[in-house]
Amino acid sequence: MPLSEAMPSLKPHYATLLSSAQGAQRRQRRLVLAVLAVCLAALWICGAFDLTRLIDGGPAIAQLASEMVPPDFGRWRHWLKPLVDTLAMSIAGTALAVCLSLPLALLAAPNTTPSVWLARITRVLLSALRSVPEIILGILFVAAVGFGALPGVLALALHSVGMVGKFYAEAIEHVDPKPLEAARAAGGNGFQVIIHAVLPQVLPQLADITIYRWEYHFRASAVLGIVGAGGIGFELMAALRLIHYDQVSAILLTILACVIVVDGLGGALRKALK
């Protein structure tokens, strides 16, 4: 068929594609505008546009900043053990969270769960766990088991089970189904299918999620110390109560340096596991 004769029949298709593309662009613009409107409304509700209040707070902020400079590192020897405790809390909390998250993730993923209802119940449980902030869990565990690193570890682990379990379940849900079908066809039971067909596909993703969570746990551990869960946060709270803002700034800089080191270690671990 000559091109001149084929062009009239192709015009409706071009018009349909063009109309579809324009409709998608309009929907995208409306979505962006809606998100922007929600963000502006949230800022207004929180008082971010109250310039008078922000200006009135300027002198107090300047006074606080002047009291924090220069940082006082005179008590740095007293911070070494709390820093070690904070690092230990982050590692122990991550290890415990992984041990609890993986079985729950296998129950929550639709391609590995023995029951649809069990998967739904497990997902609700994971949602419930991650809905409670670590700071609240830390207060509850401090009241239950006393001060120290143990309530911090329990709070980190329990909250992270909800988040890590969700990420693990999503990774398991999107594995290639062919190895699973092959393992089942070969007579493998559920445990063998998971070990030989599921985990080899998702181990790199699970490792990435775990390392990222460990990095987060170190930062969260510093905050949990404020409620009595041990670590460097306890020293930070003590300095705040004594109004030693120069020590506060020194502790914050120390935490920042440790966070940078932990992030660097996490990046090196990710590269090593690839």
PASEBA-1860 file (N, C-alpha, C; in nm, 3 decimals):
! residues 274
1> MPLSEAMP> 0.086/-0.119/0.000/0.000/0.000/0.000/0.089/0.124/0.000 ~ 0.064/0.218/-0.089/0.143/0.340/-0.091/0.130/0.415/0.041 ~ 0.237/0.489/0.074/0.239/0.562/0.200/0.129/0.667/0.206 ~ 0.101/0.730/0.089/-0.003/0.833/0.087/-0.140/0.776/0.119 ~ -0.161/0.647/0.082/-0.289/0.585/0.114/-0.294/0.537/0.260 ~ -0.178/0.501/0.316/-0.176/0.450/0.454/-0.188/0.561/0.557 ~ -0.146/0.682/0.521/-0.147/0.792/0.619/-0.284/0.823/0.674 ~ -0.389/0.830/0.594/-0.522/0.858/0.652/-0.565/0.758/0.756
9> SLKPHYAT> -0.529/0.628/0.735/-0.570/0.526/0.833/-0.489/0.534/0.961 ~ -0.368/0.596/0.955/-0.286/0.605/1.075/-0.318/0.728/1.159 ~ -0.382/0.827/1.098/-0.410/0.952/1.169/-0.494/0.931/1.295 ~ -0.601/0.847/1.290/-0.677/0.825/1.414/-0.593/0.767/1.527 ~ -0.498/0.678/1.492/-0.413/0.618/1.595/-0.322/0.724/1.657 ~ -0.263/0.809/1.574/-0.180/0.917/1.625/-0.260/1.010/1.715 ~ -0.382/1.041/1.674/-0.467/1.129/1.754/-0.499/1.067/1.889 ~ -0.524/0.935/1.889/-0.553/0.865/2.015/-0.434/0.868/2.108
17> LLSSAQGA> -0.312/0.839/2.052/-0.190/0.839/2.133/-0.161/0.978/2.188 ~ -0.181/1.080/2.103/-0.156/1.217/2.147/-0.253/1.258/2.257 ~ -0.379/1.222/2.240/-0.479/1.255/2.342/-0.449/1.185/2.474 ~ -0.403/1.057/2.466/-0.368/0.982/2.587/-0.250/1.045/2.658 ~ -0.148/1.086/2.581/-0.030/1.149/2.641/-0.067/1.282/2.706 ~ -0.151/1.361/2.640/-0.191/1.489/2.698/-0.274/1.469/2.825 ~ -0.359/1.366/2.824/-0.437/1.336/2.944/-0.349/1.297/3.060 ~ -0.244/1.217/3.032/-0.151/1.176/3.138/-0.076/1.296/3.194
25> QRRQRRLV> -0.037/1.390/3.106/0.032/1.510/3.153/-0.059/1.596/3.240 ~ -0.186/1.608/3.200/-0.280/1.686/3.281/-0.300/1.624/3.419 ~ -0.313/1.490/3.423/-0.329/1.422/3.552/-0.206/1.441/3.640 ~ -0.088/1.435/3.577/0.036/1.454/3.652/0.045/1.596/3.708 ~ 0.007/1.696/3.629/0.009/1.834/3.678/-0.090/1.852/3.793 ~ -0.209/1.794/3.781/-0.307/1.806/3.889/-0.256/1.740/4.017 ~ -0.189/1.626/4.002/-0.134/1.558/4.120/-0.026/1.642/4.186 ~ 0.063/1.700/4.105/0.169/1.784/4.160/0.110/1.904/4.232
33> LAVLAVCL> 0.009/1.968/4.172/-0.055/2.083/4.235/-0.125/2.043/4.366 ~ -0.187/1.925/4.367/-0.254/1.879/4.489/-0.153/1.854/4.600 ~ -0.041/1.791/4.568/0.063/1.766/4.668/0.120/1.898/4.720 ~ 0.144/1.992/4.629/0.195/2.123/4.669/0.097/2.195/4.761 ~ -0.033/2.186/4.729/-0.134/2.251/4.812/-0.138/2.188/4.952 ~ -0.126/2.056/4.960/-0.126/1.989/5.090/-0.005/2.030/5.172 ~ 0.112/2.039/5.107/0.234/2.080/5.177/0.223/2.223/5.230 ~ 0.170/2.313/5.147/0.153/2.452/5.191/0.053/2.461/5.306
41> AALWICGA> -0.054/2.382/5.299/-0.153/2.382/5.407/-0.091/2.330/5.537 ~ -0.008/2.227/5.527/0.057/2.172/5.646/0.151/2.275/5.708 ~ 0.227/2.346/5.623/0.316/2.450/5.674/0.237/2.562/5.743 ~ 0.122/2.598/5.686/0.040/2.703/5.745/-0.019/2.659/5.879 ~ -0.066/2.534/5.886/-0.123/2.482/6.009/-0.018/2.479/6.121 ~ 0.107/2.446/6.085/0.214/2.436/6.185/0.274/2.572/6.220 ~ 0.228/2.678/6.156/0.278/2.810/6.191/0.406/2.851/6.123 ~ 0.444/2.782/6.014/0.569/2.814/5.946/0.565/2.951/5.880
49> FDLTRLID> 0.445/3.006/5.855/0.433/3.137/5.791/0.413/3.250/5.893 ~ 0.424/3.216/6.021/0.412/3.317/6.126/0.547/3.388/6.141 ~ 0.572/3.487/6.056/0.702/3.554/6.053/0.729/3.631/6.183 ~ 0.625/3.685/6.243/0.642/3.760/6.368/0.699/3.669/6.478 ~ 0.643/3.552/6.487/0.690/3.458/6.589/0.833/3.414/6.561 ~ 0.865/3.392/6.434/1.001/3.351/6.399/1.100/3.462/6.429 ~ 1.063/3.587/6.397/1.152/3.700/6.423/1.172/3.721/6.573 ~ 1.063/3.709/6.651/1.073/3.724/6.796/1.164/3.617/6.858
57> GGPAIAQL> 1.170/3.499/6.796/1.254/3.393/6.849/1.400/3.406/6.809 ~ 1.431/3.500/6.722/1.569/3.516/6.677/1.669/3.545/6.788 ~ 1.642/3.641/6.878/1.737/3.669/6.986/1.763/3.548/7.076 ~ 1.658/3.470/7.106/1.677/3.352/7.191/1.765/3.249/7.122 ~ 1.745/3.233/6.991/1.829/3.139/6.916/1.973/3.187/6.913 ~ 1.992/3.318/6.895/2.128/3.373/6.894/2.196/3.356/7.029 ~ 2.121/3.376/7.137/2.176/3.358/7.272/2.216/3.213/7.295 ~ 2.129/3.120/7.254/2.158/2.978/7.269/2.282/2.939/7.189
65> ASEMVPPD> 2.291/2.990/7.066/2.406/2.959/6.981/2.535/3.012/7.042 ~ 2.529/3.130/7.102/2.649/3.186/7.163/2.696/3.105/7.282 ~ 2.601/3.045/7.357/2.637/2.962/7.471/2.691/2.825/7.429 ~ 2.662/2.784/7.307/2.709/2.653/7.258/2.848/2.662/7.194 ~ 2.897/2.782/7.172/3.026/2.802/7.106/3.120/2.874/7.202 ~ 3.245/2.823/7.219/3.301/2.703/7.156/3.258/2.576/7.230 ~ 3.256/2.463/7.162/3.220/2.336/7.228/3.323/2.300/7.336 ~ 3.274/2.239/7.441/3.360/2.198/7.552/3.376/2.046/7.550
73> FGRWRHWL> 3.495/2.001/7.510/3.524/1.858/7.503/3.598/1.810/7.628 ~ 3.589/1.885/7.737/3.664/1.849/7.856/3.625/1.715/7.917 ~ 3.504/1.671/7.894/3.457/1.543/7.953/3.457/1.429/7.851 ~ 3.540/1.438/7.748/3.534/1.340/7.640/3.560/1.198/7.688 ~ 3.643/1.183/7.793/3.671/1.048/7.844/3.546/0.983/7.902 ~ 3.458/1.066/7.956/3.334/1.013/8.014/3.232/0.973/7.907 ~ 3.258/1.011/7.783/3.164/0.981/7.675/3.201/0.854/7.598 ~ 3.319/0.799/7.624/3.364/0.684/7.545/3.277/0.562/7.571
81> KPLVDTLA> 3.254/0.529/7.697/3.171/0.411/7.727/3.027/0.429/7.678 ~ 2.962/0.546/7.700/2.829/0.564/7.642/2.826/0.551/7.491 ~ 2.932/0.596/7.422/2.936/0.580/7.276/2.946/0.433/7.238 ~ 3.028/0.358/7.313/3.037/0.213/7.288/2.902/0.146/7.315 ~ 2.836/0.189/7.422/2.702/0.135/7.453/2.603/0.166/7.340 ~ 2.611/0.288/7.286/2.522/0.326/7.176/2.547/0.239/7.053 ~ 2.675/0.216/7.020/2.708/0.130/6.907/2.659/-0.013/6.932 ~ 2.681/-0.063/7.054/2.636/-0.198/7.087/2.484/-0.209/7.079
89> MSIAGTAL> 2.412/-0.105/7.124/2.267/-0.105/7.116/2.221/-0.113/6.972 ~ 2.285/-0.037/6.884/2.244/-0.037/6.743/2.267/-0.173/6.679 ~ 2.380/-0.237/6.710/2.409/-0.368/6.651/2.316/-0.475/6.707 ~ 2.299/-0.475/6.840/2.212/-0.576/6.902/2.068/-0.557/6.859 ~ 2.022/-0.434/6.852/1.885/-0.409/6.808/1.862/-0.453/6.665 ~ 1.961/-0.431/6.579/1.948/-0.473/6.440/1.946/-0.625/6.429 ~ 2.037/-0.691/6.502/2.041/-0.838/6.497/1.910/-0.899/6.545 ~ 1.857/-0.847/6.655/1.730/-0.899/6.707/1.615/-0.871/6.612
97> AVCLSLPL> 1.616/-0.753/6.551/1.510/-0.719/6.456/1.513/-0.812/6.335 ~ 1.631/-0.844/6.285/1.642/-0.934/6.169/1.590/-1.074/6.204 ~ 1.628/-1.122/6.322/1.584/-1.257/6.364/1.432/-1.266/6.375 ~ 1.367/-1.157/6.415/1.222/-1.158/6.427/1.153/-1.123/6.295 ~ 1.218/-1.042/6.213/1.154/-0.991/6.091/1.146/-1.096/5.981 ~ 1.251/-1.175/5.965/1.253/-1.269/5.852/1.140/-1.372/5.859 ~ 1.115/-1.439/5.973/1.001/-1.531/5.977/0.867/-1.461/5.952 ~ 0.851/-1.341/6.008/0.726/-1.268/5.986/0.711/-1.226/5.841
105> ALLAAPNT> 0.821/-1.190/5.777/0.815/-1.152/5.636/0.775/-1.270/5.549 ~ 0.825/-1.388/5.581/0.788/-1.508/5.504/0.639/-1.541/5.523 ~ 0.586/-1.511/5.641/0.443/-1.532/5.663/0.359/-1.424/5.596 ~ 0.415/-1.304/5.580/0.339/-1.193/5.522/0.342/-1.193/5.370 ~ 0.446/-1.248/5.308/0.457/-1.248/5.162/0.358/-1.349/5.104 ~ 0.279/-1.311/5.004/0.176/-1.401/4.951/0.231/-1.525/4.883 ~ 0.354/-1.522/4.834/0.409/-1.637/4.764/0.481/-1.736/4.856 ~ 0.492/-1.703/4.986/0.555/-1.797/5.080/0.468/-1.828/5.201
113> TPSVWLAR> 0.358/-1.755/5.219/0.274/-1.778/5.335/0.190/-1.904/5.318 ~ 0.165/-1.978/5.423/0.078/-2.096/5.411/-0.070/-2.063/5.403 ~ -0.107/-1.939/5.434/-0.248/-1.902/5.436/-0.263/-1.754/5.405 ~ -0.365/-1.721/5.324/-0.391/-1.581/5.292/-0.429/-1.503/5.417 ~ -0.510/-1.564/5.503/-0.551/-1.496/5.625/-0.433/-1.475/5.718 ~ -0.342/-1.572/5.723/-0.222/-1.557/5.806/-0.137/-1.442/5.755 ~ -0.128/-1.426/5.622/-0.052/-1.316/5.564/-0.114/-1.182/5.603 ~ -0.247/-1.173/5.599/-0.313/-1.047/5.635/-0.293/-1.014/5.783
121> ITRVLLSA> -0.305/-1.114/5.867/-0.286/-1.091/6.011/-0.143/-1.047/6.039 ~ -0.046/-1.110/5.971/0.093/-1.074/5.992/0.121/-0.931/5.946 ~ 0.061/-0.891/5.833/0.080/-0.753/5.786/0.021/-0.651/5.883 ~ -0.094/-0.685/5.941/-0.153/-0.596/6.042/-0.061/-0.586/6.163 ~ -0.001/-0.697/6.202/0.092/-0.696/6.315/0.213/-0.609/6.285 ~ 0.267/-0.621/6.164/0.382/-0.539/6.126/0.345/-0.391/6.125 ~ 0.226/-0.359/6.077/0.181/-0.220/6.078/0.168/-0.167/6.221 ~ 0.117/-0.251/6.310/0.100/-0.209/6.449/0.235/-0.183/6.514
129> LRSVPEII> 0.334/-0.266/6.485/0.466/-0.250/6.547/0.534/-0.122/6.501 ~ 0.524/-0.091/6.372/0.594/0.029/6.324/0.514/0.157/6.350 ~ 0.393/0.145/6.399/0.314/0.265/6.429/0.350/0.325/6.564 ~ 0.421/0.251/6.649/0.460/0.301/6.780/0.604/0.350/6.773 ~ 0.632/0.477/6.799/0.769/0.529/6.790/0.863/0.463/6.889 ~ 0.993/0.463/6.854/1.092/0.402/6.944/1.095/0.470/7.080 ~ 1.075/0.602/7.080/1.085/0.676/7.206/0.978/0.630/7.304 ~ 0.857/0.600/7.253/0.749/0.551/7.340/0.781/0.410/7.389
137> LGILFVAA> 0.830/0.327/7.298/0.870/0.192/7.339/0.983/0.197/7.440 ~ 1.076/0.291/7.420/1.186/0.305/7.516/1.136/0.340/7.654 ~ 1.040/0.431/7.664/0.983/0.468/7.794/0.915/0.348/7.858 ~ 0.841/0.272/7.779/0.771/0.154/7.834/0.869/0.048/7.883 ~ 0.974/0.023/7.804/1.071/-0.080/7.845/1.157/-0.034/7.962 ~ 1.185/0.097/7.971/1.257/0.148/8.088/1.174/0.125/8.214 ~ 1.043/0.148/8.203/0.955/0.124/8.317/0.946/-0.025/8.351 ~ 0.962/-0.111/8.247/0.946/-0.256/8.269/1.074/-0.322/8.320
145> VGFGALPG> 1.189/-0.289/8.259/1.313/-0.361/8.292/1.419/-0.272/8.354 ~ 1.391/-0.143/8.370/1.486/-0.054/8.434/1.575/0.019/8.334 ~ 1.662/0.104/8.388/1.751/0.184/8.305/1.862/0.097/8.247 ~ 1.926/0.149/8.141/2.037/0.079/8.080/2.015/0.055/7.932 ~ 2.106/-0.023/7.873/2.101/-0.046/7.729/1.992/-0.145/7.689 ~ 1.953/-0.236/7.779/1.856/-0.340/7.743/1.723/-0.282/7.694 ~ 1.661/-0.187/7.764/1.536/-0.132/7.710/1.555/-0.063/7.575 ~ 1.672/-0.004/7.552/1.698/0.056/7.422/1.703/-0.048/7.311
153> VLALALHS> 1.769/-0.160/7.338/1.777/-0.267/7.239/1.638/-0.321/7.208 ~ 1.559/-0.344/7.310/1.423/-0.398/7.290/1.336/-0.299/7.213 ~ 1.348/-0.171/7.245/1.268/-0.070/7.175/1.307/-0.061/7.028 ~ 1.436/-0.059/7.000/1.483/-0.053/6.860/1.436/-0.176/6.783 ~ 1.455/-0.292/6.843/1.421/-0.417/6.773/1.272/-0.427/6.745 ~ 1.191/-0.398/6.845/1.047/-0.416/6.830/0.991/-0.320/6.726 ~ 1.034/-0.194/6.730/0.986/-0.099/6.629/1.035/-0.137/6.490 ~ 1.161/-0.181/6.481/1.218/-0.210/6.350/1.159/-0.336/6.288
161> VGMVGKFY> 1.106/-0.427/6.370/1.042/-0.545/6.313/0.930/-0.503/6.219 ~ 0.854/-0.402/6.257/0.746/-0.356/6.171/0.795/-0.302/6.038 ~ 0.904/-0.228/6.038/0.955/-0.169/5.916/1.038/-0.269/5.835 ~ 1.131/-0.336/5.901/1.217/-0.431/5.831/1.134/-0.548/5.778 ~ 1.039/-0.597/5.858/0.954/-0.706/5.812/0.875/-0.668/5.689 ~ 0.827/-0.543/5.682/0.754/-0.495/5.564/0.844/-0.494/5.441 ~ 0.966/-0.440/5.455/1.058/-0.436/5.342/1.100/-0.576/5.298 ~ 1.126/-0.663/5.395/1.161/-0.801/5.363/1.046/-0.868/5.286
169> AEAIEHVD> 0.924/-0.850/5.334/0.809/-0.913/5.270/0.792/-0.863/5.126 ~ 0.812/-0.734/5.104/0.799/-0.681/4.968/0.908/-0.737/4.876 ~ 1.029/-0.753/4.929/1.136/-0.812/4.848/1.105/-0.957/4.814 ~ 1.055/-1.032/4.911/1.022/-1.173/4.888/0.905/-1.185/4.791 ~ 0.810/-1.093/4.801/0.691/-1.099/4.716/0.725/-1.084/4.568 ~ 0.832/-1.013/4.535/0.865/-0.983/4.396/0.976/-1.073/4.339 ~ 1.003/-1.187/4.402/1.104/-1.277/4.348/1.049/-1.345/4.222 ~ 1.140/-1.396/4.142/1.101/-1.469/4.021/1.031/-1.599/4.062
177> PKPLEAAR> 0.908/-1.623/4.018/0.835/-1.742/4.064/0.885/-1.873/4.002 ~ 0.962/-1.866/3.894/1.003/-1.990/3.826/1.089/-2.081/3.915 ~ 1.191/-2.028/3.986/1.267/-2.117/4.076/1.180/-2.180/4.184 ~ 1.079/-2.107/4.232/0.990/-2.164/4.333/0.910/-2.279/4.275 ~ 0.858/-2.260/4.153/0.782/-2.366/4.088/0.870/-2.488/4.061 ~ 0.995/-2.464/4.021/1.086/-2.574/3.995/1.117/-2.652/4.122 ~ 1.138/-2.578/4.233/1.168/-2.644/4.359/1.050/-2.727/4.408 ~ 0.929/-2.674/4.391/0.810/-2.750/4.431/0.789/-2.871/4.341
185> AAGGNGFQ> 0.816/-2.855/4.211/0.800/-2.967/4.117/0.900/-3.078/4.146 ~ 1.017/-3.040/4.202/1.118/-3.140/4.235/1.087/-3.212/4.366 ~ 0.978/-3.175/4.432/0.938/-3.241/4.554/0.983/-3.172/4.681 ~ 1.033/-3.048/4.670/1.079/-2.977/4.789/0.963/-2.933/4.876 ~ 0.983/-2.939/5.008/0.880/-2.889/5.099/0.894/-2.738/5.113 ~ 0.807/-2.680/5.195/0.807/-2.534/5.208/0.939/-2.479/5.255 ~ 1.000/-2.543/5.353/1.128/-2.496/5.406/1.237/-2.504/5.299 ~ 1.240/-2.613/5.224/1.341/-2.628/5.119/1.322/-2.527/5.007
193> VIIHAVLP> 1.197/-2.497/4.974/1.170/-2.396/4.871/1.223/-2.260/4.915 ~ 1.201/-2.227/5.041/1.249/-2.098/5.092/1.401/-2.092/5.090 ~ 1.466/-2.199/5.135/1.612/-2.200/5.146/1.678/-2.198/5.009 ~ 1.627/-2.277/4.914/1.696/-2.295/4.786/1.642/-2.208/4.672 ~ 1.520/-2.155/4.685/1.461/-2.079/4.575/1.431/-1.934/4.609 ~ 1.397/-1.907/4.735/1.358/-1.770/4.773/1.478/-1.689/4.823 ~ 1.543/-1.739/4.928/1.651/-1.662/4.991/1.766/-1.629/4.897 ~ 1.812/-1.721/4.810/1.921/-1.682/4.719/1.887/-1.564/4.630
201> QVLPQLAD> 1.760/-1.544/4.598/1.720/-1.432/4.513/1.716/-1.298/4.589 ~ 1.683/-1.304/4.718/1.659/-1.178/4.792/1.770/-1.142/4.889 ~ 1.870/-1.227/4.905/1.974/-1.199/5.004/2.042/-1.063/4.984 ~ 2.079/-1.024/4.861/2.139/-0.891/4.846/2.047/-0.778/4.891 ~ 1.917/-0.787/4.859/1.823/-0.684/4.902/1.806/-0.684/5.053 ~ 1.798/-0.803/5.112/1.785/-0.811/5.257/1.907/-0.753/5.326 ~ 2.024/-0.777/5.269/2.147/-0.722/5.328/2.146/-0.570/5.323 ~ 2.104/-0.514/5.209/2.096/-0.367/5.197/2.000/-0.308/5.301
209> ITIYRWEY> 1.883/-0.369/5.313/1.783/-0.320/5.410/1.840/-0.327/5.552 ~ 1.908/-0.437/5.584/1.962/-0.455/5.718/2.069/-0.351/5.750 ~ 2.157/-0.324/5.654/2.264/-0.227/5.678/2.208/-0.087/5.694 ~ 2.113/-0.051/5.609/2.049/0.080/5.623/1.981/0.093/5.760 ~ 1.919/-0.013/5.804/1.851/-0.008/5.934/1.951/0.005/6.047 ~ 2.067/-0.059/6.034/2.170/-0.045/6.137/2.217/0.099/6.146 ~ 2.237/0.164/6.031/2.277/0.304/6.031/2.172/0.390/6.101 ~ 2.047/0.361/6.074/1.939/0.436/6.140/1.938/0.408/6.290
217> HFRASAVL> 1.963/0.284/6.328/1.959/0.247/6.470/2.062/0.322/6.551 ~ 2.179/0.350/6.493/2.279/0.423/6.569/2.228/0.563/6.603 ~ 2.165/0.628/6.507/2.110/0.762/6.534/1.995/0.754/6.635 ~ 1.910/0.653/6.620/1.797/0.638/6.712/1.844/0.602/6.853 ~ 1.954/0.529/6.863/2.006/0.491/6.995/2.046/0.614/7.075 ~ 2.102/0.715/7.007/2.140/0.837/7.076/2.017/0.908/7.134 ~ 1.905/0.901/7.064/1.783/0.965/7.113/1.724/0.886/7.230 ~ 1.729/0.753/7.222/1.670/0.671/7.327/1.740/0.692/7.461
225> GIVGAGGI> 1.867/0.728/7.458/1.936/0.754/7.583/1.874/0.867/7.663 ~ 1.803/0.956/7.596/1.739/1.069/7.665/1.633/1.021/7.763 ~ 1.566/0.908/7.733/1.461/0.858/7.822/1.514/0.754/7.919 ~ 1.647/0.742/7.930/1.705/0.651/8.027/1.744/0.516/7.972 ~ 1.748/0.503/7.838/1.782/0.374/7.778/1.931/0.360/7.752 ~ 2.014/0.435/7.825/2.158/0.421/7.813/2.215/0.490/7.692 ~ 2.347/0.481/7.676/2.412/0.538/7.559/2.446/0.685/7.576 ~ 2.493/0.744/7.468/2.539/0.882/7.470/2.423/0.980/7.491
233> GFELMAAL> 2.303/0.938/7.459/2.188/1.024/7.481/2.167/1.058/7.628 ~ 2.207/0.968/7.717/2.196/0.994/7.860/2.288/1.110/7.900 ~ 2.411/1.111/7.844/2.504/1.221/7.870/2.451/1.352/7.811 ~ 2.390/1.342/7.695/2.333/1.461/7.631/2.223/1.521/7.717 ~ 2.137/1.436/7.770/2.027/1.484/7.854/2.081/1.545/7.984 ~ 2.185/1.485/8.040/2.244/1.539/8.162/2.301/1.678/8.138 ~ 2.368/1.698/8.025/2.423/1.830/7.993/2.312/1.932/7.972 ~ 2.203/1.890/7.911/2.090/1.982/7.890/2.027/2.023/8.024
241> RLIHYDQV> 2.013/1.928/8.114/1.951/1.960/8.243/2.038/2.054/8.324 ~ 2.170/2.043/8.310/2.262/2.130/8.383/2.289/2.261/8.310 ~ 2.224/2.279/8.196/2.237/2.400/8.113/2.383/2.422/8.071 ~ 2.454/2.313/8.044/2.591/2.321/7.991/2.583/2.309/7.839 ~ 2.543/2.418/7.774/2.521/2.411/7.631/2.649/2.392/7.551 ~ 2.764/2.434/7.609/2.890/2.410/7.539/2.922/2.260/7.535 ~ 2.885/2.187/7.641/2.901/2.042/7.639/2.798/1.976/7.546 ~ 2.679/2.036/7.540/2.577/1.984/7.449/2.627/1.988/7.305
249> SAILLTIL> 2.684/2.102/7.266/2.735/2.112/7.129/2.849/2.015/7.106 ~ 2.934/1.994/7.206/3.044/1.899/7.191/2.991/1.756/7.173 ~ 2.889/1.721/7.251/2.831/1.586/7.239/2.765/1.569/7.102 ~ 2.694/1.672/7.056/2.630/1.665/6.924/2.734/1.649/6.813 ~ 2.846/1.720/6.824/2.952/1.705/6.724/3.013/1.565/6.731 ~ 3.025/1.511/6.851/3.077/1.375/6.866/2.982/1.274/6.803 ~ 2.853/1.291/6.826/2.754/1.202/6.765/2.760/1.213/6.613 ~ 2.773/1.337/6.562/2.783/1.357/6.418/2.903/1.283/6.360
257> ACVIVVDG> 3.018/1.293/6.428/3.137/1.223/6.380/3.115/1.071/6.378 ~ 3.051/1.020/6.483/3.024/0.875/6.488/2.925/0.832/6.380 ~ 2.825/0.915/6.354/2.728/0.884/6.249/2.796/0.878/6.113 ~ 2.889/0.970/6.088/2.962/0.970/5.961/3.044/0.842/5.948 ~ 3.108/0.800/6.059/3.187/0.675/6.056/3.097/0.555/6.031 ~ 2.983/0.549/6.100/2.890/0.437/6.083/2.836/0.433/5.940 ~ 2.801/0.549/5.884/2.754/0.553/5.746/2.862/0.505/5.649 ~ 2.986/0.544/5.677/3.096/0.496/5.592/3.114/0.346/5.601
265> LGGALRKA> 3.103/0.291/5.723/3.113/0.145/5.738/2.998/0.074/5.666 ~ 2.879/0.133/5.676/2.764/0.073/5.606/2.785/0.073/5.456 ~ 2.837/0.184/5.401/2.865/0.187/5.258/2.969/0.085/5.216 ~ 3.073/0.070/5.300/3.176/-0.029/5.268/3.120/-0.171/5.272 ~ 3.031/-0.198/5.369/2.969/-0.331/5.376/2.883/-0.359/5.254 ~ 2.808/-0.258/5.208/2.723/-0.278/5.089/2.808/-0.309/4.966 ~ 2.919/-0.239/4.953/3.008/-0.264/4.837/3.067/-0.404/4.845 ~ 3.104/-0.446/4.968/3.164/-0.578/4.984/3.066/-0.691/4.955
273> LK> 2.936/-0.666/4.978/2.836/-0.770/4.958/2.784/-0.777/4.815 ~ 2.823/-0.681/4.731/2.775/-0.682/4.591/2.856/-0.782/4.509
END
